[in-house]
Structures are given as structure tokens and as C-alpha cells.
Amino acid sequence: MRNLPEAELSSISEHVSECSACRAEFVSTLRRQRGESELSFTLAPEFWLRHEHLNYTELVDLAENKVDATDRELIDAHLKVCQVCQEDITSFLAFREQIAPELKVSYAPVQKARQHKTSFDSWWSGLKWKPVYSVAVVAIAIGLVIGIALLLNRRANNQQAGQVPPPQVSPALTPDSRIAGVPTPALPNPSPPEEQTSAPLISLSDSSGTVSVDKSGNVIGLDNVSPSTRDEIGQVLIARNIEPAAILKDLDGSGGGLRGESIKQPFTLKSPLRTVIVSDRPVFNWSKMPGAVSYTVYVTDAAAREIGRSEAIPSESTQWISPKALPRGQVYSWSVIALVDGREIVSPGPSVPEMKFQVLSVSNLKQLAALRNTKSHLALGVFYSRIGMMAESQREFERLIRLNPTSERLRALLNRIRAIRATQR
């Protein structure tokens, strides 16, 4: 029934609510499908809004406190169950604070150009008020006219003496096609035919407009995106494939932990989970450990040096935000120790690979800021996949498919992204 049009679903719902026989048949059918499990239904807003992820415009309005009370209530309900959007908000606020000093612009070159124009006007003004300069200019002009007339007269005499060079023949005519005794007139060279652009191989709807790709991989419709990113987009769409980012191999943690059969963890780390994050002040989340009285979070760099540690966190909390910014572009590992009955239980355990993440580099941060201004789901999705932010890439391609529901090419790319994400868990 979920595939029926909204109007038809509404009509069916009204009928079932009024017809006891149909309602009994619906419940009976549902029980046959679900077996003995209990039927449940919830009207909690966070359940119904769990897929309503925040877009860039909503992030800006939220940061500038332009969201009205109703929308703010809906957003808060969604944030209760969406860790990705929570991190987006934290990252966006940190990013705005970081690039604020770069928004100051100097316009000194404009003043220099105005000074140059003023000096030219002074020179011309001086010329007008000195008659001797004007006389000189007129004399030079008369000399040029006389010289051109003499040159034309000399060329006319040469033509009469038969010194005119042989006329150029159009490439379309051969020497055998000339008529004897009759000079062949010089024909104008035919203008080359206008280059015909090949029909687009791919055409997609994006939030920024229509995007097309021809057989050579040339992208049309993303003029505000850098040429290198357009080339990458063309290659991805033609190949219908996305390769895992190189950084993901460094984050898989295969170099840490003991070899052998893995054991079940008493509690697990949730995020950041073998990925690249935007914020340099990460938000760490983990699952609850039964019987724990406190937690402690440890953060180390690639050389296993401790660079951050939390205070004892009460057992009712399973989140910690780094109080200091981590240097960008580096890979970090993190772990949590739960104190249970006087014993320390570590996650991840010794048989599980280290939990790693990378903070987005400064250069990639600037590229991301530029691409977010384009509001192109396609450009952002390809960029996210290239730098290792697969969850964000999946989100952009899901939004893109909503605009192109029949595109098998986009579905193939989305399935590829999901497969890469599966290897990160």
C-alpha cells in the first residue's frame, strides 16, 4: 500500500476507519504477515521526521536564528534521532566561525585605475589648450594620407604591367577544371562548417539546474564548479562507478588489534566511525554499558600519542565533545573506558581494530565551502566520496535520485556508495 498515490491512501484510510468489516480484514491480513508479534504504532514526531534531513539553506537559517517556532520544533524533533544532522550543525557552525576572517576584501586596485584615468585626462586637457600640438597632429595625418595614395597608385601601375600574382584557386577546383585563356577568379575560401556538438549522453536534474554530459565526459550546466571537479563528475557518471577514497584504507584499522576470531563487544563506539569529519572539535558517541558508573574518552594521534582525554563522564551520558580543536588533515584514534564494579572495560577491545577518523584538511574545507554555495547535489556527492565522507555522499545521491527517480545510472552509483559504507562498520 505504501506505493499507492497519497490521495488514494487517504481515501482508503477514511473507509477503513468507518467500515468495521474492512478494518477487521485489514487487521487479520496484517497479523498473518507479522505472525505472533505484537502490532505497534507510534505518533512520535521524531519517528515520522527521521528522514527529513536538513539542507544547506536550513543550516544557514538555523545558524542565523531565522527559523520560526514551528519549523524549529520540527527540526528539534528530527535532531533527536539523526546523528548525521547533529554533526552537520556542529560542523557548519565551526566552519562559519573559522572562515569569518577571510571575508574581508580590499579594493585598492580600483583606486589605482582611477588615478591612471585622471592622469590621461590631464594630458589630453593639456593637449587641447596648446595649438602647436594640434597643428602637429594635423600635419602627421596629412602625411599619412599622401603616403597611402602613393602606395595605391604604385600597386595600380604594377597590375597594368602584368605583375599581379596568380589568383588563388579554391581548393574545390582542380587545374584541369580551368577554362583555357580565361583567368580563374579568386573565390573566397568557404567558411568552415559550424562544429556540431554531440547530443548529450547523460542529462540529469539537479537542484542547481540541468546537468548534461557528452560522450567525451564534458560536463555542461555546472559553470560555477572548478574544471577539475567537472572532469571528475563526468568520469564518475560515464563509468557508473565510484572508487573508495584512499584515506579509507588508512581508517579501516586493520593494522591495529590482535589477529584471530573477533569477540562481541560489551558496548560499541558509534561515531565518528572510520570516516572523515568536517569539525575539528569532534562529537564522540558510544552505546551504553550496563552497570557502568562512568566513562572516559581517550584520543591519540597516528603515533599513538595521547592528545585528548575527557574527565569522568557520568553513566547517564554517552557523548563527549572535544574541548580543543584538533589539527586538520591528521588521522586520530579514539576509545572509551567504562568503569564497572571497579573494573575498566575498554571499547574497542583487543581483538577489534582501532576506531579511527580524520579531520578534514584546510584545502578540502575551502573546496567544500565553494561547492556548498553551488547547492549542487551531484557536485557535493562526488566530492564527498572522493575525500572519504561516504555518509554525506550517500545523502546527496539520495536527494539527487528524488529529482531523477528513473535514473538507473544514479541508482548504480548509490548502491556502490552503500557498499563502500558497509565496509566501514
GUSEBA-469708 format. One record per residue (C-alpha): residue in one letter; x, y, z. Coordinates in steps of 0.001 Angstrom, whole numbers, plus 500000, padded with zeros to 6 digits. Layout:
BEGIN
AXYZ
...
This chain:
BEGIN
M500000500000500000
R502920502363500564
N503357502707496772
L499783503984496229
P499184507681495494
E498615509882498528
A495022510693497558
E494131507015497201
L495759506152500534
S493770508904502216
S490517507587500733
I491296504025501842
S492158505218505356
E488836507052505697
H486897503999504533
V488741501594506873
S488135503907509816
E484369503819509154
C483892500202507958
S484317497641510731
A484340494690508290
C487213496108506216
R489068497133509351
A488808493573510709
E490009492165507386
F492973494579507363
V493996493604510899
S493612489891510066
T495805490209506962
L498419492191508854
R498551489560511607
R499056486783509061
Q502029488687507651
R503589489556511017
G502893486239512785
E502538486393516543
S504473489649517010
E502526492488518582
L501207495306516425
S502566498703517332
F502127502216516026
T503661505478517124
L502775509108516550
A506052510382517964
P507197513278515725
E510829512132515777
F509743508844514163
W507833510493511339
L510539513140510779
R513521510794510927
H514171511102507158
E513679514886506953
H517406515759506874
L518497519395506963
N519614521024503721
Y522157523819503353
T519556526620503409
E518068525290506634
L521544525119508191
V522123528790507304
D518731529859508678
L519340527856511845
A522785529403512342
E521391532931511801
N518376532256514070
K515863532853511256
V513807529683511820
D510267530265513104
A508909528436516131
T507012525767514142
D509973524828511922
R512280524878514926
E510055522367516712
L510163520036513674
I513941520382513373
D514459519643517068
A512305516522516757
H514410515311513826
L517704516021515606
K516693513726518464
V517150510695516181
C519590511904513466
Q523238511909514460
V524324512972510936
C522372516237511077
Q523634516896514609
E527186516676513324
D526277518797510281
I525100521611512542
T528187521417514757
S530476521319511703
F528667524169509962
L528840526479512982
A532544525719513443
F533178526287509744
R531408529677509718
E533473530775512696
Q536703529647511026
I536235531376507656
A534792534620509054
P538203536449508953
E538616535544505275
L535538537509504216
K537340540903504413
V538165542226500898
S540433545124499823
Y539584547264496798
A542904549149496450
P543415548258492711
V540255550183491785
Q541740553404493197
K544913552845491172
A542938552523487941
R541092555773488700
Q544407557591489164
H545578556363485774
K542471557666484102
T542901561058485790
S546469561417484513
F545314560623480946
D542587563247481186
S545179565797482337
W547388565014479364
W544534565326476875
S543348568501478521
G546825569961478169
L546889568946474510
K543676570783473766
W544955574065475170
K548253574051473189
P547576574892469497
V551079573890468400
Y550309570231469405
S547117570265467382
V548920571582464294
A551474568776464594
V548777566128464717
V547066567535461601
A550400567572459713
I551061563926460569
A547559562916459393
I548050564728456023
G551361562923455560
L549760559526456141
V547030560239453567
I549594561227450919
G551673558109451628
I548679555787451254
A547676557452447965
L551178556966446514
L551158553297447575
L547797552650445901
N548959554373442706
R552096552205442607
R550048548993443000
A547753550067440150
N550758550551437848
N552099547102438757
Q548779545464437858
Q548823547127434447
A552348545803433834
G551161542210434467
Q552914541879437780
V549818540766439623
P550451537403441359
P548377534437440107
P544949534335441686
Q544293531870444451
V542165528934443410
S539562527454445665
P540573524005446925
A537331522739445423
L538686523468441872
T541473521497440188
P543849522891437480
D542121520725434881
S538790522417435538
R540047525881434421
I538966527259431011
A541916527910428689
G542702531560428181
V540303532739430859
P541797533653434190
T540132531907437094
P538664534421439516
A539777534198443090
L536974532578445037
P536524533243448722
N537528530363450927
P534399528640452193
S533868529174455880
P534379526009457908
P531122524347458907
E529958525111462394
E531100522485464848
Q528187520294465704
T528010519435469348
S527221515831470040
A523961515006471719
P524320514629475496
L524939511095476692
I523563511871480155
S521082514515481276
L520118514935484927
S518088517320487029
D519991518910489896
S518983521491492468
S521155523976490560
G519539523163487173
T520017520628484369
V523413518903484108
S524489517167480877
V527492515028479980
D528569514162476425
K530440511045475245
S533800512713475905
G532931513362479538
N532431517121479134
V530020518454481755
I527557521207480832
G525500523035483412
L527933523390486322
D529772526539485256
N530364527617488859
V532245524373489614
S536010524080489041
P537150522312485814
S538865519515487759
T535653518753489674
R533625518824486435
D536045516332484861
E535692514081487896
I531892514278487723
G531940513346484030
Q534186510335484633
V532027509070487515
L528774509357485556
I530135507681482417
A531821504848484329
R528835504370486677
N531376503680489383
I532905505346492429
E536224504129493781
P536802504145497556
A538777507169498744
A542420506415499514
I542024507693503083
L539531504905503875
K542338502350503710
D544120504272506469
L540962504379508566
D539999500693508385
G542141499941511440
S543431496641510072
G546893497444511358
G545718497515514998
G544263494889517301
L545071491210517583
R544674488715514786
G542164485944515226
E538482485493515855
S536631488649516905
I534569488704520066
K531393490603520788
Q531969493995522377
P530198494744525685
F529490498230524327
T530333499848520981
L531581503151519595
K529093504883517287
S530705507987515808
P532995509143514346
L533163505731512671
R536142505235510290
T535329508365508315
V536369511955507596
I534639514690509609
V534359518426508983
S534530519715512533
D537915519943514244
R536115519564517580
P534602516085517187
V531441514879518907
F532111511357520245
N529168508968520755
W529035505410522113
S526442502897523308
K525517502462526951
M527403499881529029
P525171498025531527
G526327498622535077
A528778501394534183
V529219504172536733
S531345506432534493
Y533108506680531126
T536439508167529999
V537265509049526375
Y540838508903525041
V542067510407521730
T545504509568520238
D547319510611517067
A548887508387514386
A551976507925516571
A549811506667519485
R550470509835521489
E547616510895523741
I546341514295522660
G542995514383524453
R541230512849527428
S537853513532528982
E537043513822532643
A534968511031534224
I531641511210532364
P528510510215534322
S526907506899533321
E523728508540532034
S525689510358529325
T527152508652526233
Q528533511715524428
W531593513935524716
I532741516940522661
S536447517673522387
P537091520961524245
K540021521852521977
A540385521895518201
L542353519029516646
P544894519861513899
R543306519412510464
G544307516787507909
Q545512514246510501
V544262510769511414
Y543230510041515010
S542136507016517058
W539703507062519957
S538496504688522644
V536201504695525678
I536820503060529073
A533754502139531141
L534149501681534884
V532014498714536033
D532256497292539576
G535752498717539943
R536901497132536644
E537841499009533455
I536238497731530258
V537702499163527044
S535976499626523695
P537216498709521174
G538619495570522780
P541993493975521973
S540598491758519193
V538886494657517394
P540677497134515075
E541247500670516313
M538489503177515754
K539973505892513533
F538837509117511886
Q540355512060510031
V539637515767510444
L539077517407507044
S542140519252505736
V542158523024505242
S542336522770501425
N539392520364501267
L537485522578503691
K537807525517501290
Q536670523368498349
L533689522197500356
A532701525786501168
A532764526683497463
L530754523601496454
R528123524192499137
N527484527604497599
T526629525898494273
K523879523863496024
S524565521025493546
H523791517585494997
L525787515982492178
A528943518034492738
L528761517618496516
G528078513872496284
V531088513225494054
F533312515471496195
Y532256513791499453
S533021510341498030
R536462511469496858
I537520512719500308
G536044509774502237
M532827511287503647
M530639508416502445
A527609509078504689
E527370512634503325
S527905511359499769
Q525064508852500196
R522774511599501459
E523461513822498409
F522876510979495928
E519619510056497684
R518458513650497233
L519589513532493605
I517557510373492948
R514446512118494278
L514921514584491412
N515686511746488929
P513574508773490096
T514027506798486847
S517825507134486561
E519423503672486754
R522838505307486488
L522348507220489745
R520965504117491466
A524064502173490467
L526267504892491977
L524164504989495159
N524438501216495562
R528196501493495130
I528386504140497870
R526321501990500201
A528639499037499578
I531670501154500489
R529953502349503651
A529261498752504662
T532992498098504808
Q533466500968507290
R531414499336510053
